[in-house]
């Protein structure tokens, strides 16, 4: 009876969450004509898959394992469920029948319906499995799933996105490689850098070096500089080269709380 109650609640919650996530993700592609509800990384990651159903599915699958491990071990969902798993799996399902991204990924109505169905299945599966697994096995499950998800996210996904960047064009491949390398060094994962590189590269290919593309490039560079500073990457880099860290730099980090 307990499982039945969890299943019914999961179906309701999964449908509502999935519908909102799907509509919000699709409406982002129509901004600024309409207001959108979503995350910038969702937009960039869905663009990076370039309308390929297998890419969308595999990308969502990587984060699904991580979300599953978190649900089983901690009893809580991660934001990857709504930002990455549900939208990408909904797009993958829609693209199997229609390859036009304008009629699928960019369509709020179709994305809302597909994401609601995916949300019901995903949320129900996560909740039912996490509540069914004995507490003694949850620790074991986490020890198996977390390393697998980490390997997929930190190793496999950067390679897939890097190959997508190279396939997208010469400029996208160049910027994706450069920013992906910096992201791997500073953030520990190359995917954000590769996605930003694809956006800049495609922007330059389509509209050239305009004011918008220059602002985007400067903003991305500032993002990496600030991320590196506040994560202490500059200090660690100096230490790795056996260079003494200047006192003023250490004091600056202390004053900024980094």
N, C-alpha and C positions, 0 to 999 in steps of 0.2 A: 504493500500500500504506500509505503514511504517513497519507493521508486516511481510509482504512478504519479504521485503529487509533484515530485521533482520534474518528471517528464512533461506534465501539463504546464507547469510554471515556465519550464524552459522553452516550450513551444511558443507561448505568449511573448515572453521576453525576447527570444531569438527572432521572432517575426518582426516585432517592433524595432529592435535594434538594427536588424538587417535592412529593413526598409529605409530607415533614416540614413544608415551608412551608404547604401546604394544610391539613393537620391542625392545625398550631399556630395558624393564622389563625382557623379555625372554632372551635377550643376557647376562644379568647379571649372569644367571645360567651357562653360557658357558665360563665365565672368568676363568683363564687368557688366554685361547686359543684364544678368540676373545675379542676385546674391547667392552665395554658395556656403555650404556647411561641410567643412572637411579640413584636411591637413595638407600643407604644401608638399610634404614628403610623399603623400598618397598620389598626388598629381604627377610628381616627377617619376615615381616608381612605375606607375601605370603607363606613362608615356615611354619609359625605357623599354618596356616589353614589346612596344611597337606593334600591337594588335595581334600578337602570336598567342594562340590559346595555350600552347604548351608552356610558354614562358610565364604567362600569368598564373597558370596552375602551379608550376614548380616554385615560383616565388612565394605564393601563398602557402604552399606545403612546407617550405622551410620554416616559416614563422608559426605554422600550426603546431609543429612538434614542440617548439619552445613554449607556446601557449598551453599546450596539453600538459607539459611537465609542470608548469606553474600552477595550473588548476589542480592537478593531482597532489602536488607537494604542498602548496600553500593555500589551496581552496579559493583562489582568486584569479580572475581573468587579467590578462595583460592587454594593453592598448592595441597590440598587434591584431587581435581578433577583429576589431572594427575598422582599423586603418589599413590592414594589409591582407588578412585572410579572406574575409567576406567579400570585399570589393573585387579583388583579383580573381577569386573563384567564380564570382558572378559574371565577370567579363569573359572568362574562359568558357563558361557554359553558353553564353550568348553568341560568342564568336564561332562556336562549332557549327551553328546554323547560318550565320550571316557574318561575312568577313568585313563588312563596312563598320568602322568604328563610330561613324557619325550616327548610325542607326542603332548601335548597341552601347558602347562604352560612354558615348556622349548623350544618350537618351535617358533622362531621369525616370520616365515611366517604366521602361523595360529594366533598367538597372534596379529600380526600387522593388519590382516584383521578383526578379531573379535573386537579389540580395536577401529579400525576406525569406525565400525558400532555403537559400544557403544558410542564412542565420538560424533558422529553425533546426536544420540538421546539425550544424556545428555546435550551437549552444546546448542542444539536447545531448549530443554525444559527449561533450566535455563534462557536463553536469552529471549525467548518468554514470559514466565511467569513473569519475572521481569519487562519487558517493558509493559506488559498488566495490571499489578496491579496498581490501582490508588495510587498516592503518599500518600493519607490519610490512605490507608490500609497497606502500607509498614511497618509502625511502629508497627501496630498490628500483622502483620505476623511475624516480627522479635521477638516480645515478646512471641509468641507461639512456634516458631521453635527453637530458641536458647536454651531455657530451656530443651526442649525435646532432642535436640542433645547433650547438655551437660550431661544430665542424661544417655543417651545411651553410650556416649564415656567414661565418667568417672566412671560409675557404671556397666553397662551391659557388655561392651567390656572387661574390666579387668577380669571379672568372666569367660567369654568365653575362653579367652587366658589362664587363670590359669587352667581351666579344660583341655584344650588342652595340657598344659605342664604336668599335672599329667598323662594324657592318653598316653603321649609320652614315659613314662618310669620313673623309680624311680629317676635317677639322674636329668633328665629334670624337674621333679616335684619338687625336692628339690631345685635346683638352681633357678627355676622359682618362687617358693614361697619366697625364701630369697631375690632375687633381685627385685621381684615384690613389696615386702614390703618396701624395701628401696626406690624404685622409687616412690611409693605412698607417702611416707613421704617427700622426697626431691623434686620431680618433680610435685607432685599432681596427677599423673596418673600412675597406676601400669603396663600398657601395655608395655612400653619400657623395663622395668626390666624383665618382664616375657618373652618377646621375646629374650632378651640377655641370660636369663637363659636356655631357650630351646636350643639355639645355642651351649652354652657351654656344657650342659648336653648331647646332641646328639653327640657332638664332642668327649666327653670322652667315651661314650658308643661305638663309632665306631672305634676310633684310640687309646683310652686310654690316660693316662697322659703323653703326649709327650711334646716336646718343644713348639709346636704350641698351644696346649690347655692351657698350663701354661701361655704363653704370652697373650692369649685371656683373661684368668681369671684376670691376673694382669692389663691388659688394662681396663677391665670393672670396677674393683675395683678403679682404678685411676679416671675413668670417674665419678663414684659416689662421690668420695672424692672431686674432683674439682667442680662438680656440687653443692655439698652441701656447699662448702666453698664460691663460688661466689654467691650463692643465700642467703647466710647468715644463712644457716640451723644450723650451729654449735652454733652461737650466740643465735638463737631462742630456741634451745634445752636447753642451759644453763639457759636461762631465764625461761623456762617452769618448770625447777626443782628448781627455786628460788635460783640459784647460780649466784653470781656476775661475770660479764664478765671481764676477766683480761684486764688491760689497753693495754698490748702488743698485745693482739688479736684484740682489737678494732682498734689500730693503724695500724695493718697489713691489716685489711679490708679497712681502709681508704686509705692506700698507694696503694692497689691493685684496688681501685675503686669498690669494691663489697659491 
